[in-house]
């Protein structure tokens, strides 16, 4: 399995993605959950780098083996290192933490 796909889960909240995608560290495909925080009007007032409501302020991508919302095993026979990365594009440039 080496092709992008999305796990459709009726239990997952809006704004959270569970997908089989290229890993940030090893360039291999892994199952990942992505959490993102979008800017509000108040965020725009406090950060002059943000331009519009709904702009992504940060996102956390973590490798997973099972869907955190329905429990389905997603891994089959693939390896997963449990790595994660936090992207913070709220400033002039994106920081990878």
C-alpha positions in Angstrom: 0.0 0.0 0.0 1.7 3.2 -1.1 -1.1 5.5 -2.3 -2.8 8.4 -0.5 -6.2 7.5 1.0 -8.5 8.8 3.7 -10.2 6.8 6.5 -13.8 7.8 6.5 -15.0 7.6 10.1 -18.5 8.8 11.1 -17.3 9.3 14.7 -14.4 11.7 14.0 -15.0 15.4 14.7 -15.0 18.1 11.9 -11.6 19.5 11.2 -9.7 16.3 12.1 -8.3 14.0 9.3 -7.3 10.4 9.4 -5.3 9.6 6.3 -2.7 7.4 4.8 -0.1 9.9 3.6 3.6 10.5 3.2 5.5 10.6 6.5 7.2 13.9 7.4 10.4 12.2 8.6 11.1 9.1 6.5 9.2 9.9 3.3 7.3 6.6 3.7 3.5 6.3 3.7 2.0 5.9 7.2 -1.4 6.3 8.8 -1.7 9.7 10.4 -4.2 11.8 12.3 -4.1 15.6 11.8 -5.5 18.1 14.2 -5.6 21.8 13.1 -6.4 25.1 14.8 -8.0 27.8 12.6 -7.7 31.5 13.4 -10.7 33.3 14.9 -11.4 37.1 14.8 -9.7 37.4 18.2 -6.6 35.6 16.9 -6.3 38.1 14.1 -6.3 41.0 16.6 -3.5 39.4 18.6 -1.2 38.2 15.7 -0.4 40.6 12.8 1.0 37.7 10.7 -2.5 36.2 10.4 -4.5 37.5 7.5 -8.0 35.9 7.6 -10.4 34.0 9.8 -10.1 30.3 9.1 -6.3 30.4 8.3 -4.5 27.5 9.9 -2.6 28.6 13.0 -1.0 25.3 13.8 -1.4 21.6 12.9 -0.3 18.5 14.7 0.3 15.4 12.6 0.9 12.1 14.5 1.4 8.6 13.1 -1.2 6.1 14.3 -2.0 2.4 14.1 -5.7 2.6 14.8 -8.4 5.2 14.3 -8.8 7.1 17.5 -12.5 7.5 17.0 -13.7 4.0 15.9 -10.8 1.8 16.9 -10.3 0.2 13.4 -6.9 -1.3 12.9 -5.4 0.7 10.0 -1.9 -0.7 9.8 -2.2 -4.2 8.2 1.5 -5.2 8.0 3.2 -1.7 7.8 5.7 -0.4 10.4 4.9 2.8 12.3 7.3 4.6 14.5 4.7 6.7 16.4 6.4 10.0 15.3 4.7 13.3 15.4 5.3 16.9 14.3 3.8 20.3 15.1 3.6 22.9 12.3 3.3 26.5 13.5 2.6 28.8 10.5 1.3 31.6 12.7 4.4 33.8 12.3 6.3 35.1 9.3 7.5 31.6 8.4 6.4 28.1 9.4 8.2 26.5 12.4 8.3 22.8 12.6 8.5 21.8 16.2 
